[in-house]
């Protein structure tokens, strides 16, 4: 897993949702176990719901889930993410 930084230099953990909990990093699994991530079975794979500071947000395959140092999670579409974040080296 790579770290990403906002173009403002803040660094976040980021994961591109694959539609499968088994492919997710440990921090997504932890959030699932403590209720901050839920899964909805759909005809074409799994969609997730993520508890953010703004309420529950839907995550579809290809969207990004970011975790702040505080543990708060944020959801971005791929387009939003690539416009605002870059890999942290």
N, C-alpha and C positions, 0 to 999 in steps of 0.2 A: 504494500500500500504506500502511496506517495503522500507527502504533505503538500498542501497548496497554500498560497498566500494571496490575500486580497491585494489588489494593486496599491492599497494604502499601507502595505507591509505587515498586516496582521496575518498570523499563520493559523490555519485550521486543519483538522483532520477532514478528509473528504472521501466519499465513496459514491460511485455511480451505480445506482440501483439496477440490478440485473434481473429482478423479478423473482429471485430465489433467496430465501433466508440463509440457506446453507453456503452460499457464495459470499456472504457478508462478513465484514470484519468483526472482531470480538465486541467492539463497543456498540455495534448495531444489535448483536445478540443480547448484550446486557440490557439495552433499552427495551428490547422485546420482552425479556423476562421481567423487567420492572414496570411494564405497562405503558412505556412512552412510545412504543411502536406496536401497531397491530397489523394483521394481514387480512386481506379480503380475497377469497378465492374468486377468480374471474375466469371466463371461458378461455381467454388467451393468456393465461399466466396469473401471477400474483401481483396485486397492487398493495401498497402499504399505506398506512396512515401514520403520520409522525406528529407527536405533540411538540409544538414550537411555542415561543413566547407569544405568538399571535393566535394560538389555538391549534386545532388539528388541521394538518395539511395532507393532501393526497400525494403519494409518490408513485409515478408510473415508471415503467422500464425506460432507462436512459436519463432519468432525472438524477440530480445530485443531492446527497444528504451531507450536510456539514455539521461538525460538532465543535462548539466553542470550548475554550478552557473551562468555562463554568459548567459544561455539560449540556447546555442548551443546544438544541438542534434546529437547523434551518434547512428549507428545501428550495432548490433552484432548478429551473429547466436547464437543459444542456446549453441552450443559447445564452441565457442569463449568466450561467456559471462561466462559460468561456469568455464572455465579455468582461467579467469582473475579477476573475482569478487566473493565476498562473502557477506552474509548479514551483515550489520552494526548493532551492538547491542547497 
